[in-house]
Amino acid sequence: MPDTVEETLTVPYLKRSDIEDRSREVLKLHHLMTIPIDPVVLAHREGIKINNAKFTDGNVVGMIIKCGDEVSMFVNQNDPPFRKRFTIAHELGHHFLHMTQDGEFVDKDANLFRRQPSDNVQVTQARRLEIQANMFAASLLMPQDEVQRYWLERNSLEDLAKIFHVSEEAMGYRIDSLGLE
């Protein structure tokens, strides 16, 4: 029997625009339009319990588990605040995009910094899930319209990272993915 949702789930191909639209819908539904977006508030509004955890596998940064109506999230207690915010947003990506049945997603360090491959590259189902969750997390924490607006005003990666409460690395990926350089 499979242990994780990713082993049983057929992963649809979602375009970046589909994921951007979904994150916008979620933010509007929960009236979270003020920057910086607080993913903890969103999780709580969805009834998701967030727990700090010490994982026996040092590479695990987060996980989300669904069992019936109960959804729980666990984040590495030793990670810095920016990393925890992104991990929570990433797990919310699994929640909103992938959790149609009971199961779990366990995310390791390497999963959170995967870039979208070019269109002609084949990826495994598990990798596609992680890429989609990353894209959701980025669009949730750094909404496209807001990033574009602030970029026009400030044109500073460092300033935008501070405004959105994300790492400069995450903001750099976002600026690049939106073609704002």
N, C-alpha and C positions, 0 to 999 in steps of 0.2 A: 504494500500500500504506500502511495506517495506521502512524503512528510510535509511538503510545501505546496503552496498554491501554484508556484511556477512549474511544477512537475505535471500538473493536471490541466492547466489553463491553456486554451488556444489563444494566442496573442494576436489581436488584430493590428494591422499596420495603421498607426495613427500619424497623420501628418502633423508637423509642428503647429500649423494653424489650428488643427483640431484641439491640440493640447492647450494652446494659448486661449482659445475660446472657452474651453472647459474651466481653466483656472479663473478667467474673468467672470464666468457664471457663478462659480463658487464664492468668489470675493463679493460679488453683488448680492447674492443670496444671503450671505452672513453680514452684510453691511460693513465690510472691512475694506474701506477705500482710503484710509489714512496711512501714509508712509511714515515710518516703517511698518510693514505688515507683521502682525504677531501670529505666528503659526500655532502657538500654544492656545491662544484664544479660539482659533478656528477648530483645533482638535477638541477642545472642551465643548464648543457649541455642537460638534458632531457626536458628543457623548463618548469620546475616546479618552481613556485614562492614560496619562503619560507618566512613566516611571523612570527614574535614573537607575541604571543597572551597572553592575560590574560583571562583565562577560568573562567566562573562562578562556574563550578564544580571543586573544588580544587584537585580532583583526576585525572583530565585529564592532560596528559603530551604532547599529540600530536594528530594530525589528518591529513588525506589527503583526498581531495575532487576532484573528476573528474566530469566535466560537459562538454560534447562534447570534444573538443580538449584542453580545459583549465584544468590544474591540479594545485592545490594549496595545500601547506602544512602549517600547523600551529604548532608551538612548544611553550611550556610554557616559557614565558619570564623570569620567576623567577628561572628556573632550571640552575644548574651549567654547564659549558662548556662540560665536559665529558658526562653528561646526555643528553644535547642537541644533541651532535654528535650521540649518540646511538639512540635517538629518531628519528632523521633525517634518519639514516641508516635503522631503523625499518620501517619507513613509506615508504622508497624506496623499502623495501622488499615487502610491499603490492603492490606498483606500478608495480614492475617487475614480481611478482608472481601471483597477484590476481585481478588487476584492468582491467577487460575485458569489463566493462560496466560503465555507469555513476553511481555515488554513493559516499559513504564516509566510511572511517574507522576511528573510534574514539578510541584512545588508552588511557587507564587509567594506573595509576601507577603500579598496580598489573600485568598488561599484559606484561610489559617489562622484568620481572624477572622470567618468567615461564620456568622451565626446561622441557626438552623432557621427556615424560613419558616412562616407559618401553614398549616394543612392545606388551605385552599382556593386556595393559590398554586401555579401550575405552575412547575416548575424544570427546567432542562436536565439531561440525563444527567450531564454533567461536574460541574455544581454539586451534584447529588445525591451523587456520589462524594465530593466534598470535604466536604460537610456530614456524611456518614456517618463519614468518617475523623476529622473534628473531634470528633464525639460519642464515637467510640471512644477517642480520645486523652484526652478529658476524663474518661471513666469509668475508663480505665486508670490515669491519674495521680491521680485523685481519686475513688476508689471510693465509690459511693453510700452504703453502710452506714457507712463510716468518716467521710465528710463529715457525715452526719446526726448521728453520735455526737459528733464534735468540736464541731459547731455547737451542740448542746444543752449541752455542757460550757462552751464559751467564748463563743459568740455574737459572734465577732470575725472579720471578713473578713481583717484583717491577720494575726492569729494563725494562722488556717487556711492562708493562703498560705505562711507560714513553715514550718509543720508539714509541708505537702505538697510544699514546694519548687517552687511555681508562682508566677506573677505574681499580683498582686492582681486584675488584670483577668480573668485566666483563672478565678480562684476566684470572682470576682463573677458571671461567666457561669454557673459551675457551681451556685452557691447559688441563683441565679435559676431555672435550668432544673429544679432539684429542688424549687422552691417553698418555700424555707426562709426567705425574708425575713420 
